[in-house]
Amino acid sequence: MKITRAMELIATSRIARAQQRVSAAQPYIRKMNEVIRNVAAASGGVSHPLLENRPVQTAGVLVVTSDRGLAGAYNVNVMRLAELRAIELIRAGIDVRVYVIGKKAQSYFRYRGYQIQQAFLGVTDTPGYGDARAVANVVMNDFAEGTVDRVEVFTTRYVSAVTQTASTWTMLPITPPEGSAAAGPVGYTYEPSPDVILGRLLPRYVEGAAFGILLEASASEHAARRRAMKAATENADELTRVLSRQANQARQAEITTEISEIVGGAEALTRG
């Protein structure tokens, strides 16, 4: 109970920092989406390796989990969702390449016989932008070289401290974000051309998306671990009370038996 209580307190302290990092990254992600949307609208039918939508013969499955357990169903929900999708793709005749973030996903898919293309460990506790860049570079290179024709990400969305949902979305090929019907594109003056700018922004866009994924997964992990450790602490406390009551009852029964034996022996001596 002391161990689980300490882990609960540690997770609680980390949730606040993780929430702040998620909130701090949102303006950058929103602005990047806006810029990509406007540059894509200005460039017209621009072609770029990261925008190429081709028939899917090999799909990349990127699974984001934690390196440590004791987080309730946090890891299981994501891994099951990813495995169901992998089975669906294999049945459709599509090859699957698995990329994993976290030791839990690595152990899970390796045990089930999947060939892991790349594993990123020691990332999810406190992810940095360099970690996101490393993940993005691997999947972008494989997509640009034709090793995979699509990359799907399976991760956990952080909704609140009590709600985290396993979800999936397509990272590659990039689909430029759509704006509202009321808001038209901003009239930027481009230097150099929109095509060159878009070519430079798209890798940054994928890196930013990967960073957002890691931040939300980290916050979800800490929130799930806090709930799991809180439940474990409460269960241990309840078990302590039950066992203490049983021990007291057993001790009372033992004392009662000893008293009865003493009284019986005294009566026997008196009668004798």
Phi, psi and omega in degrees: 000322178295321180295311182294325177295319178295319179294324176298316180294321179296314179297322179298318180292329181279334180299317182301314179294320180295319177298319179297321180292322177297315180295321181292332181278342184298315179301320179297315182295318179296317180293321178297318176300318180296315181294315179301317181299315183287320179293321178296321179293324181285330184276350179069228183272056181291147177247140179207144181305327182281349178260355187290119180257100186242164178302139186271113172253329177227127181248139175263132180244112180258116185248126182250114177227191180258167175273337182240156179267213181057041179233029179066225183267014184303307182286320185298318183299316181291316183293322177294319178298317180292320181293320177299320178292320179297318178297319179298317180293318180297318178296333178276004178082020181255130176291149183237130172244127187257129171244132184235145172238115181109145182292330182296315178293322179299312180294319184297309185282331176293320179297328182270008171088009177281143177275118183272119182288318181204139179236135178242115185244157179067033186250317197285342182296304176224080185291145175244170181294330177297324176296317179296321179296321179297316179297313183297320182296320181296310183290324178293318179296316179295322179290316181294327180278353180085008176297321173232150181257349177200146178236119178250136183253134177240115187212188181240125178275132179271110179266310178203182181294341181249353184229118173224133186239135173288132185214168180220149174202161184270119179276317180225139002289156182286132171252114182304133181299145180265140177268174178288157182294330183284330185262117177274174180294147178285140183278076178282154167257120191261132174215110001286214187288158177303326180296317180293318180296316180296321178298328178278330184280328185300315175300322177294326179296316179293320177298317178297320178296318178296321179295318176298321178298313182295321180294315180293322178296321179296314178297320179295320179299313181294321179294318179294321179293323178297316179297317182295317180288328176295316178296321179294321178296316179295321178295319179295321179295317178295319179296322177299317179295318180296314181292324177296319178295318178296320179296319178295320178295318179294319178295318179296319179296321179294318178296318178299320179294317179296318178298317179298320179294320179295314179298317179297320178294320178297317178298320180295321177294319180297314179295324180293000000 
